[in-house]
Amino acid sequence: MTALLTEPEIAARLAQVPAWSREGKEITRTVKLANFAEAMKFVNAVAEIAERRNHHPDITIRWNRVTLVLSTHSAGGLTEQDFAAAAEFDQAAG
């Protein structure tokens, strides 16, 4: 099982992905894109990364806004996997 991060470790990891914010046992980010088609391209890029990493975010799409939520449910909170995935999703966001 993947180890949960400590509070200081979470704070340090959040500093490395400043577009993300913590909400309890999750981290979240909303990306605003030009239009719905661009939002879908971004979601597809996220899907490819998530499949490769075998770590999948919850995704909400609202026209040109995509919200990603990460947590390692099997561990019951935030792990290194969440922050590594967040960094890759940031790269896909541009």
C-alpha positions in Angstrom: 0.0 0.0 0.0 1.1 3.5 -0.7 2.1 5.6 2.3 0.2 8.7 3.3 2.2 11.9 3.3 2.6 13.8 6.5 1.3 17.4 6.9 4.8 18.9 6.3 5.3 16.7 3.3 1.9 17.8 1.9 2.8 21.4 2.4 6.2 20.9 0.6 4.5 19.1 -2.3 1.8 21.8 -2.7 4.5 24.4 -3.0 5.8 22.4 -6.1 2.3 22.5 -7.8 1.1 26.0 -6.9 -2.0 25.8 -9.2 -3.4 23.1 -7.0 -5.2 23.6 -3.6 -5.9 21.3 -0.8 -9.4 20.4 0.2 -9.3 17.9 3.1 -7.9 14.6 1.8 -7.8 15.8 -1.8 -6.0 18.3 -4.0 -7.8 20.1 -6.8 -7.2 22.3 -9.7 -9.5 24.0 -12.3 -8.1 24.7 -15.7 -9.8 27.3 -17.9 -9.4 26.7 -21.7 -10.5 28.6 -24.8 -13.6 26.5 -25.5 -15.3 23.1 -25.1 -13.2 21.4 -27.8 -10.0 22.6 -26.1 -11.3 21.3 -22.7 -11.9 17.9 -24.3 -8.4 17.8 -25.7 -7.1 18.5 -22.3 -9.3 15.8 -20.7 -8.0 13.3 -23.3 -4.4 14.3 -22.4 -5.2 13.8 -18.7 -6.7 10.4 -19.5 -3.6 9.2 -21.3 -1.4 10.3 -18.3 -3.8 8.8 -15.8 -3.9 5.4 -17.6 -0.1 5.3 -17.9 0.3 6.1 -14.2 -2.7 4.0 -13.2 -3.8 6.9 -11.0 -7.0 8.6 -12.1 -8.4 11.9 -11.1 -12.1 12.8 -10.6 -12.9 15.1 -13.6 -15.7 17.7 -13.9 -16.1 19.4 -17.3 -18.1 22.6 -17.5 -17.9 24.0 -21.1 -14.3 25.5 -21.0 -13.4 24.7 -17.4 -12.0 21.3 -16.3 -11.7 20.6 -12.6 -9.4 17.7 -11.5 -9.5 16.2 -8.0 -6.8 13.8 -6.8 -6.6 11.6 -3.8 -5.3 8.1 -3.3 -8.5 6.5 -2.2 -6.9 3.1 -1.4 -4.6 4.8 1.1 -7.3 7.2 2.5 -5.7 10.5 1.6 -2.8 12.2 -0.2 0.3 10.3 -1.3 3.3 11.0 -3.5 1.2 9.5 -6.4 -1.2 12.4 -6.2 1.5 15.1 -6.5 3.4 13.3 -9.2 0.2 13.1 -11.3 -0.6 16.7 -10.6 2.7 17.8 -11.9 2.2 15.9 -15.1 -1.4 17.2 -15.5 0.1 20.7 -15.1 2.4 20.1 -18.0 -0.6 19.0 -20.1 -2.4 22.2 -19.2 0.5 24.2 -20.6 
